Amino acid sequence: MRWISLAALALLVSLVGLFALAPASAQTSDSAATHTSPRVEVLVQDLHQGPAELAEGSLFRLQLTGQGLRAQAGLSGGHYLSPALSSSFPFTHVGIHWRSNRPEGSSVAFSVQTSKDGVSWGPWHPVRIEAFPGEAADDETYGALIRADRANRVRFSADFPADEGNLTVEYVVLTLLNVYDGPPLPGPTLSAAEMAVEGDEGKPINFAREDWGADESLRFSDDGEIWPRAYVSTKKVVVHHTVTGNNYKTVEDAKADVRAIYTYHASTLGWGDIGYNSLVDKFGNSYEGRYGRDGPDYDGPGGREILSEDVVAGHALAHNYGSTGVALLGTFCSKRECPRGTTPSEAMISRLKEILVWESRQHGIDPHGASDFLLSTDAWNRGLDNICGHRDCTNTICPGETVYELLPSLRDHVAAQLSDANAPTVTITAHPPEDTVDDGDASYTWGDAAGSGDLVYSYYLEGWFKPSNSDDINYLSGYNENKEPQWSDWTVETAKSFSGLEDGHYTFHVRAKDSDDNISVYEDNRTFLANLSAALTHDVAVTAVSAPSSVTQGDTVNVGVTVENQGVNEETFDVTLSDTTGDVIIGVQSVTLAVGEAKTVTFSWNTIDATLGDHILTASHDFADDDPSNDSKSTTVTVKEPTAGVTVTSIDPNTMEAGMTEYVTVCGTGFQAGAEITFKNGIGPAPTASGEVLASELPTVCDSAADSSAITATVTAKSGGPPRQRVWDVRVTNPDGSSGVLVEGFTVNPY
């Protein structure tokens, strides 16, 4: 176990001081708006729990193998409890994350408990999912942070779902943070007077990044900015909750929670910044989130832009380009959804309303509107509300039912605040279909429904392209050098055509102004996807191959292959998984996918004949589609030698009838107390062993010259399967993961 510093590269431009752009009526506690939190290094420690460490805990209906915690096929209620783990410093927050061999690993229910002395323990905290595999820099599942009161010890439990395969949690990591007690960060400190720069007093932010103590060095690696900033015109406002609990007592505690979330997102998840654009605490204070444009001509310290408009954050998978994310600091699920949720305070909702009004006004968003939203993956979320909850974007309970049920009234409030009977309106009357188009031409017409005198209009065609292997985007049209919308001059024209467009996302925006200089409150816009090669009508992609990073020779492991239909037709095809190193086809499965559908199929790989060392597993499909570049994907798995000293030489008796139960003795060397017997690589239902006991003396059925240990157990052979002899390998697995196998050592005869 080790603890690491995250401040080694702190930027010299990081500042300390007071910065409050919010109206004077914003609510605070502890006079928090009169001073800036000290900028300190966040202490971080990762407690990695691999198979050797997991062996120290207690298991029920689970197996511990060299690959990790494994569910027993057909048994539900598998449970694991870790021992008490000690930290190197008192920690204030804990985040748990884990890797599984299958996507279903995200359904393992974890809970965390903390203690200051290892004797008196706090309540168990169920872990809520922060990021699923593929949403962070690796393929782990990440739980949301849990606040701890400078605890020194932590333990966790894991409850497995019913599972018919070998669902395995390969390892668990507990990330411990202390956001209060680290050393001061390097860099200049500015006085409150120096921080009082001219700003946009209308921005609904109480605390800028400098105020809550952002360590800007976390945004960078040796190669530069980890998450390059991109800017896409905002069309949707997405409401979240952070699921970090509601027991912060002061504004300083709320700032500490924001620092913890920032560190966890930026460093642990590997995002390089906090995922939200803004946050709100229960006292009614708001916090700047994602870093945006640099100066020198903006409203923040050093000229950077506070609450930078249109900056792409990381709050809703595939929905981040063209939306802004507002997170309520706390847990607001209903009692039905989670046991520790609550209702947001009036001060919190009041501040949320102000942010929603500001965002809607700045971007001409109709709070009662809904439209088809084009995701960064080129898929569509049809009819998405302009002000929506995270659960409208992806499979989550966020922002919690107690917040989600407020959204209709919040939309009503925003609409009432923005209502202007004198403002003109504008409506696009003709446009390309809101879908994929295969030519580079686009034409629009628009008209008005209200306004004083003759109306004029301003418009722009937002255009950008995101490569599939990058978070950055290429700008195609509609933006100036600062990546801000480039509106046209006001004109009486009510039609505009564009030609020669490249592949990319396009949205046409238009607004109106009347003869009294009143500008329309809401813009109108329409989006389409240009795919000039869309003769890509048939495109099946292999998007992921999920397998353990290492296996013990002789094990049978599950390998998940994810395929996605990215074309415009339903497709049926075969998926093949091959061990290209050993020139072996592991399996072939037939798959049918609807348009836009993705599916994960599971292959079983028996490594008994695999050579030691690295094996490249390659998944491919046999479908002749329009884009061969994504037809296959590979991953590398290391096959390790079984631990020396564990051998299985015999089993007595070595045969039995199906549907019966036998008492057996397994002989060999290196067996440990708690070892398990399993039967592998046969045909039909596998026999099951129970009641394994390490023999205190070597039984007479064993060979005293060759054997040094034995295990007795009860074996049950299920009925069913093919009406012929079924031969099985006999494997003994010790609690430390070491194992041995007797190949084809046991036979089940048909009854």
Number of C-alpha atoms within 10 A of each C-alpha: 11 10 16 11 13 17 20 12 17 18 18 13 14 22 25 27 25 25 27 25 23 20 13 9 7 18 21 19 14 10 11 19 22 12 14 22 21 16 26 19 23 25 25 26 21 19 19 17 19 18 21 16 16 24 20 15 14 13 18 13 15 21 22 24 25 24 23 27 28 23 27 21 14 10 14 16 15 21 20 21 19 19 17 18 16 18 19 14 18 19 27 23 25 27 24 25 24 23 22 26 24 23 19 13 21 22 12 21 16 24 19 22 20 28 21 18 11 15 9 8 15 15 10 14 17 20 23 22 20 21 21 18 18 13 19 18 13 12 17 24 25 25 23 22 26 23 22 22 15 19 25 21 22 25 20 23 20 20 19 27 18 16 17 12 16 19 25 27 25 24 20 23 18 21 20 30 29 24 25 21 15 15 13 12 24 19 14 11 16 15 12 15 10 13 19 16 16 12 17 14 12 11 17 27 26 25 27 25 25 23 24 27 27 29 26 21 21 24 25 19 12 7 6 9 14 17 18 15 16 18 24 23 23 22 25 28 23 26 28 28 24 25 26 25 20 20 12 19 12 17 22 19 15 23 27 22 26 27 25 30 24 25 27 27 23 22 20 19 21 18 22 25 30 27 23 28 25 24 26 27 30 25 21 22 27 32 27 25 27 24 24 20 22 17 13 12 11 18 20 26 27 16 16 17 20 25 23 20 19 25 24 29 28 22 23 24 17 19 25 23 26 21 24 29 26 28 26 26 26 26 27 29 24 17 13 8 12 16 12 16 20 19 15 20 12 12 18 20 20 17 25 25 18 19 22 23 22 19 22 24 19 13 17 21 27 22 27 14 14 17 17 17 25 23 17 19 13 21 16 18 17 12 11 17 23 23 26 22 28 25 18 19 19 14 8 14 21 23 27 27 20 17 23 21 12 11 16 13 10 22 22 12 17 23 18 12 14 18 12 13 9 15 19 26 21 23 17 20 12 13 18 15 12 18 15 19 18 15 16 14 14 20 13 16 14 18 17 17 8 16 21 14 11 10 25 20 23 19 22 20 24 23 25 20 18 18 12 11 6 9 14 16 18 12 19 17 17 22 20 11 7 10 16 15 20 17 18 13 10 14 13 12 13 17 13 15 10 11 10 9 17 18 21 22 22 24 21 21 21 24 26 29 25 20 13 14 13 16 21 22 24 25 21 19 22 20 23 23 23 24 19 16 12 16 13 16 15 19 24 33 23 24 18 18 23 21 22 21 14 17 22 24 23 25 22 16 22 21 21 21 25 19 27 19 22 23 22 16 15 17 17 15 15 13 23 19 27 21 21 15 15 13 11 12 15 18 15 15 13 11 15 14 18 16 18 16 14 17 17 19 15 20 18 15 21 16 17 16 9 20 15 15 15 15 20 16 24 21 29 20 23 13 17 12 18 17 16 12 11 16 21 21 20 20 16 19 17 17 21 17 15 20 16 11 13 20 23 24 20 22 21 16 14 16 17 20 17 22 15 14 16 16 14 18 23 28 28 26 17 20 27 20 12 15 20 24 25 17 23 22 19 17 14 15 15 20 25 15 20 14 14 19 17 20 17 9 9 17 18 7 14 20 15 13 6 12 18 17 24 26 26 21 19 16 22 19 20 17 19 12 14 12 12 11 18 21 22 21 18 24 22 25 22 23 21 20 20 21 29 25 26 21 19 16 19 22 20 25 17 16 13
